[in-house]
Every structure is written in structure tokens, then in C-alpha cells.
């Protein structure tokens, strides 16, 4: 019998009609697609927790602690009230600060792109000699416009414009409408 007379049980097909080459190529194709998705995520997302100057931030810890100590020595405290329906935040100081220019930082714990810096303006209070008071001491009543905040935990840092002292606190949204700010360690 010659070779031309051999009968194959299955007729020969082109390679692309066979399942095995496709099955063997599926693994590498899946790995390439996963790699492209990973590169896309790495390029488009912000890794906000990574800092380029972590060493300098570590050295600056002592400066931050001295700001807390300065606020504690001055006996500063503040009450913050959030009025989300009015897009307003109110800060009432227990004592009038030396500087009339105060700044409230609203800091998201994981996304620095959502952080806000709100300059506060002193509001005169009708019928009150020196301003609104917190537990009987003459203080200041400050207001700032507040853009809508997403739900979650927010850190509040109140400081003077010169950054000589600071008060810190935490706000949880939704639910919390007011919180107390104190110097760390108080």
C-alpha cells in the first residue's frame, strides 16, 4: 500500500481550526492582558500614602510636637460645628488667639487630593462684648465656606497663619456635626 492510499480517521484541518493551539495561547494572552491592566492602574491611580520626602517629614516631627505644646501652653481649645446643609463650618475658640488669621485644614486620612485648607474669617457676634465664648472665656467666632465632604473620617487641624500652634480633632461624616479640637496630649 502506498502512502497516498492511507486513510486518516479525521480529515486534516488548518491549525487555527484545532482547539489545542488556542488553548495553549490562552495562558500567555491572559498574562499579557493582566500586565497591561496593572500598568494602566499604576499610571492612572494616585498612591497618596507614599511620600517622596519621608525623611524630612520624620525630622519635622519635633516641630509639630512643639506646635502642640505651644497650643497647650496657651490653653487653646476650640469647638467646630459643621452645617452641611448650609455649606458652612464654624469654629469657636475658648480664648482669643494672638493672630486673627486662622486656618482650618480638613485632611482626608488616605487621599491627599481631597484635603482642604479653609481660611477662617472672624465673625462679630451681636450682643456679645468680645465675641462668642466657650466655657466663659473670651474667644473668637470664626466661619468658613465648606464644600461638600464625602462620608468617612476627616482630621481637623486648626492653626494660626504663622503656624506657631495647632489644635487637632476628628470628624466623622455623616453623623457628627460638632467636635472639640485640643492640643495633642491634653
JODASUL-V563356 format. One record per residue. N is the residue number from 1. RES is the residue in one letter. PHI is phi in whole degrees, 0 to 359 (none if undefined). Layout:
# JODASUL-V563356
n;res;phi
N;RES;PHI
N;RES;PHI
This chain:
# JODASUL-V563356
n;res;phi
1;X;none
2;X;269
3;X;295
4;X;289
5;X;262
6;X;289
7;X;257
8;X;273
9;X;293
10;X;242
11;X;294
12;X;289
13;X;239
14;X;296
15;X;300
16;X;286
17;X;262
18;X;267
19;X;284
20;X;295
21;X;298
22;X;291
23;X;295
24;X;290
25;X;277
26;X;298
27;X;298
28;X;298
29;X;294
30;X;297
31;X;294
32;X;296
33;X;296
34;X;296
35;X;295
36;X;293
37;X;295
38;X;297
39;X;296
40;X;298
41;X;296
42;X;294
43;X;278
44;X;263
45;X;263
46;X;260
47;X;269
48;X;295
49;X;276
50;X;269
51;X;244
52;X;288
53;X;247
54;X;299
55;X;294
56;X;296
57;X;295
58;X;295
59;X;291
60;X;279
61;X;301
62;X;297
63;X;295
64;X;295
65;X;296
66;X;291
67;X;293
68;X;295
69;X;295
70;X;295
71;X;295
72;X;293
73;X;295
74;X;276
75;X;59
76;X;282
77;X;214
78;X;211
79;X;245
80;X;250
81;X;239
82;X;254
83;X;244
84;X;296
85;X;291
86;X;257
87;X;53
88;X;216
89;X;233
90;X;240
91;X;238
92;X;244
93;X;273
94;X;282
95;X;231
96;X;290
97;X;289
98;X;296
99;X;256
100;X;274
101;X;261
102;X;247
103;X;230
104;X;248
105;X;260
106;X;253
107;X;247
108;X;279
109;X;293
110;X;234
111;X;238
112;X;296
113;X;292
114;X;265
115;X;297
116;X;235
117;X;241
118;X;248
119;X;288
120;X;264
121;X;246
122;X;288
123;X;250
124;X;290
125;X;252
126;X;294
127;X;83
128;X;243
129;X;303
130;X;254
131;X;134
132;X;296
133;X;242
134;X;240
135;X;58
136;X;85
137;X;265
138;X;293
139;X;224
140;X;222
141;X;245
142;X;241
143;X;224
144;X;213
145;X;287
146;X;237
147;X;293
148;X;301
149;X;253
150;X;285
151;X;294
152;X;137
153;X;264
154;X;234
155;X;262
156;X;250
157;X;230
158;X;256
159;X;211
160;X;280
161;X;296
162;X;277
163;X;60
164;X;274
165;X;215
166;X;205
167;X;240
168;X;231
169;X;194
170;X;227
171;X;231
172;X;246
173;X;243
174;X;281
175;X;118
176;X;279
177;X;251
178;X;211
179;X;208
180;X;260
181;X;252
182;X;223
183;X;286
184;X;299
185;X;94
186;X;273
